[in-house]
Amino acid sequence: NPWRTRGGVFKNGKPATKTGKGGIDLLLSNNGVPVVGEVKVKSDKNAFFALIQSLAYAVELSTKNQQKRLKATFPNAFEEIVEDEPKIEIAIILVNKTSQLTLEATKQLVNKINESNKFEGLGRVSIFRNQSDVFEVFATSS
C-alpha cells in the first residue's frame, strides 16, 4: 500500500481499508514507467470502481517522493522514471464476466482521459478483459 499508514483505523475502530489489507493489486513496468494494475475478478468486477481505485493509487504514486522511492526500491524495473516529471500509467484487468453497461461507460471515460492528454503525470490508461481464452484491449494511446 503506497499510503504507508500503519495501524490506521476509522472512528468506529475498524481498519482503514475495507479488508484491512488494501493495496495495489499489481505494480507493473511499461518500458520503465510504473503501471498501477487493478484486477477485478469474481464478485469484485465493477469496471468503474476499478478505474476509481486505480486513479487513487496512481495519484499516490505520482508524487516526486514516491517516484524516487520506486526507482530506489526497484532500479531495474523503473529506470525511465524522471523524478522531476513523475509519470504513471494504469492497467485495469477484468477477469470473467463484467457488466456490459458499466464496461461501456468506463471505456468511454478512459478514452476521454487518454484523448485529452491533460492530466499531468498520467500516461495511458488501458482496460484488458478476457473473453474465454482471448484478452480484449480497450484503450486509445495518449
Phi, psi and chi 1 to 4 in degrees:
 res  aa     phi    psi   chi1   chi2   chi3   chi4
   1 ASN       -  122.4 -169.5  -29.1      -      -
   2 PRO   -70.9  -14.9   25.0  -32.8      -      -
   3 TRP   -71.3  -25.3  -60.9  -24.5      -      -
   4 ARG    55.6   34.1  -61.5 -178.6   71.6  178.9
   5 THR   -92.5  105.2  -57.1      -      -      -
   6 ARG   -88.1  129.5  -66.3 -169.9  170.0   95.1
   7 GLY    69.3   19.6      -      -      -      -
   8 GLY   -67.0  136.6      -      -      -      -
   9 VAL  -135.7  152.7  -67.0      -      -      -
  10 PHE   -79.0  173.0  -69.0  116.2      -      -
  11 LYS   -56.1  -34.2  -93.1 -177.4  150.5  177.2
  12 ASN   -80.3    3.6   62.8    6.1      -      -
  13 GLY    88.9   -4.6      -      -      -      -
  14 LYS   -79.3  154.4  -66.0 -165.7  177.6 -157.1
  15 PRO   -55.8  153.3  -22.9   31.7      -      -
  16 ALA   -69.5   -4.7      -      -      -      -
  17 THR  -125.3  157.2   61.2      -      -      -
  18 LYS   -57.3  -42.6 -174.1  174.6  179.3 -175.8
  19 THR   -90.0  -12.5   63.3      -      -      -
  20 GLY    85.8   -6.5      -      -      -      -
  21 LYS  -107.5  -58.5  -64.3  176.9 -174.6  174.3
  22 GLY    64.5 -177.7      -      -      -      -
  23 GLY   111.7  162.2      -      -      -      -
  24 ILE   -69.4  138.2  -63.6  170.1      -      -
  25 ASP   -68.2  -45.8  -69.5  -20.1      -      -
  26 LEU  -139.4  139.8  -64.3  169.6      -      -
  27 LEU  -115.5  111.5  179.3   59.1      -      -
  28 LEU  -114.0  171.4  -52.5  166.3      -      -
  29 SER  -129.1  130.8  174.4      -      -      -
  30 ASN  -114.0   94.7 -179.3   18.4      -      -
  31 ASN    53.0   42.9  -64.3  -43.0      -      -
  32 GLY    90.8   -3.9      -      -      -      -
  33 VAL   -98.8  130.6  174.3      -      -      -
  34 PRO   -64.2  142.7   -9.6   17.5      -      -
  35 VAL  -130.4  122.7 -179.6      -      -      -
  36 VAL   -81.1  122.7  169.4      -      -      -
  37 GLY  -107.2  121.7      -      -      -      -
  38 GLU  -114.5  119.0 -178.6   62.5   32.9      -
  39 VAL  -104.7  131.2  179.7      -      -      -
  40 LYS  -117.5  124.2  -68.2  -63.7  177.7 -167.2
  41 VAL  -146.5  156.5   65.5      -      -      -
  42 LYS    54.0 -126.6  -64.6 -175.3 -179.8  177.2
  43 SER   -78.8  -14.9   63.1      -      -      -
  44 ASP   -94.5   78.7 -179.5   27.7      -      -
  45 LYS  -135.1   18.2   59.2 -172.2  175.2 -174.7
  46 ASN   -78.9  117.8 -172.6  -57.8      -      -
  47 ALA   -64.2  -37.6      -      -      -      -
  48 PHE   -65.5  -44.4  177.9   71.0      -      -
  49 PHE   -62.8  -35.6  -68.2  161.8      -      -
  50 ALA   -62.4  -40.8      -      -      -      -
  51 LEU   -63.2  -46.9  176.2   61.2      -      -
  52 ILE   -63.0  -46.5  -61.3  -56.7      -      -
  53 GLN   -59.9  -46.3  -76.2  178.5  -75.9      -
  54 SER   -68.2  -34.0   58.8      -      -      -
  55 LEU   -64.9  -39.9  -76.7  168.4      -      -
  56 ALA   -62.1  -44.7      -      -      -      -
  57 TYR   -67.7  -37.0  -73.9  127.4      -      -
  58 ALA   -62.6  -40.6      -      -      -      -
  59 VAL   -61.0  -45.1  166.4      -      -      -
  60 GLU   -60.9  -39.4  -70.2  -68.4  -32.4      -
  61 LEU   -89.4   -2.3  -72.4  176.6      -      -
  62 SER   -93.1    0.9   66.3      -      -      -
  63 THR   -75.0  157.3   66.7      -      -      -
  64 LYS   -58.6  -42.8  -69.6  178.3 -175.4  179.2
  65 ASN   -65.4  -40.9  -74.1  -21.1      -      -
  66 GLN   -68.2  -37.8  -72.6  -72.3   20.1      -
  67 GLN   -64.8  -40.7  -65.5  -89.1  -55.5      -
  68 LYS   -62.2  -42.4 -176.1  177.2  178.8  179.6
  69 ARG   -63.8  -43.3 -175.4  170.1  150.8 -135.7
  70 LEU   -59.9  -45.9  -80.8  175.5      -      -
  71 LYS   -64.1  -39.0 -167.7  171.0 -173.7  175.1
  72 ALA   -71.2  -37.1      -      -      -      -
  73 THR   -77.8  -38.2  -54.9      -      -      -
  74 PHE  -127.4   66.5  -54.0  103.6      -      -
  75 PRO   -61.3  -32.0   20.7  -29.5      -      -
  76 ASN   -79.5  -24.7  -65.1  -29.2      -      -
  77 ALA   -85.3  -31.7      -      -      -      -
  78 PHE  -122.6   46.6  -59.0  116.6      -      -
  79 GLU   -67.9  -19.7   64.8  -85.9    1.4      -
  80 GLU   -86.7   -1.2  -66.6  -59.8  -46.0      -
  81 ILE   -64.6  128.2  -72.7  178.3      -      -
  82 VAL  -111.7  106.9  178.3      -      -      -
  83 GLU   -60.1  -28.1  -66.6  163.0   23.3      -
  84 ASP   -79.2  -15.9  -68.7  -22.1      -      -
  85 GLU  -133.2   71.6  -63.1  176.4   26.8      -
  86 PRO   -57.5  140.8  -17.3   26.6      -      -
  87 LYS  -142.9  141.1 -175.2  173.0 -177.8 -178.3
  88 ILE  -146.4  147.8 -166.0  152.8      -      -
  89 GLU  -115.8  169.7  -64.1 -177.3   -4.6      -
  90 ILE  -131.3  137.1  -67.3  173.1      -      -
  91 ALA  -126.6  116.2      -      -      -      -
  92 ILE   -99.3  124.6  -62.0  168.4      -      -
  93 ILE  -117.7  111.4  -57.1  163.3      -      -
  94 LEU  -101.2  118.6  -54.0  171.0      -      -
  95 VAL  -109.2  131.4 -178.8      -      -      -
  96 ASN    76.0 -175.0  -56.7  -31.8      -      -
  97 LYS   -63.6  135.6 -169.0  172.0  175.7   98.2
  98 THR  -126.1  147.1  -51.7      -      -      -
  99 SER   -57.5  119.7  164.1      -      -      -
 100 GLN   -63.8  -37.2 -165.8   62.6   28.2      -
 101 LEU   -62.8  -47.8 -176.5   61.0      -      -
 102 THR   -64.2  -41.8  -57.9      -      -      -
 103 LEU   -62.7  -45.3  177.1   59.5      -      -
 104 GLU   -62.3  -45.1  -71.7  -55.6  -43.2      -
 105 ALA   -63.9  -40.1      -      -      -      -
 106 THR   -67.9  -40.9  -54.9      -      -      -
 107 LYS   -59.4  -41.1  -76.4  170.2   30.7 -179.0
 108 GLN   -62.7  -43.3  -71.3  176.3   13.2      -
 109 LEU   -62.3  -45.3  -78.9  171.3      -      -
 110 VAL   -61.9  -43.0  165.6      -      -      -
 111 ASN   -62.7  -39.9  -75.6  -25.4      -      -
 112 LYS   -66.3  -40.7  -75.1 -177.0 -179.5 -172.0
 113 ILE   -60.5  -49.8  -71.0  168.6      -      -
 114 ASN   -65.8  -40.3  -73.3  -22.3      -      -
 115 GLU   -71.2  -33.0  -71.2  167.6    3.3      -
 116 SER   -70.7  -35.7   73.3      -      -      -
 117 ASN    50.9   36.3 -157.9   22.0      -      -
 118 LYS  -110.1    4.3  -68.6 -178.2  179.9  176.9
 119 PHE  -101.2   99.7  -59.5   96.8      -      -
 120 GLU   -53.8  126.9 -173.9  177.0  -27.4      -
 121 GLY    89.9  -15.6      -      -      -      -
 122 LEU   -96.4  120.7 -178.5   61.8      -      -
 123 GLY   -86.6 -144.6      -      -      -      -
 124 ARG   -71.0  141.4 -178.3  178.7   51.4 -134.3
 125 VAL  -109.9  127.0  178.9      -      -      -
 126 SER  -124.2  147.1  -58.8      -      -      -
 127 ILE  -119.8  129.6  -58.6  175.0      -      -
 128 PHE  -118.5  137.4  -56.7   88.9      -      -
 129 ARG  -140.1  133.2  179.5  179.2   71.3  161.7
 130 ASN   -87.4  139.9   74.9  -43.6      -      -
 131 GLN  -126.4  100.1  -68.1  -68.2   88.4      -
 132 SER    60.7 -115.5  -60.0      -      -      -
 133 ASP   -98.4    7.7  -64.8  -27.0      -      -
 134 VAL  -118.2  139.8  178.2      -      -      -
 135 PHE  -100.3  131.0  -99.8   93.8      -      -
 136 GLU   -96.9  146.3  -63.9  175.7  -60.6      -
 137 VAL  -118.1  127.7 -180.0      -      -      -
 138 PHE  -120.6  109.2  -53.8  108.7      -      -
 139 ALA  -179.9  152.9      -      -      -      -
 140 THR  -111.9  150.6   40.7      -      -      -
 141 SER   -67.1  147.0  -62.7      -      -      -
 142 SER   -92.8      -   59.6      -      -      -
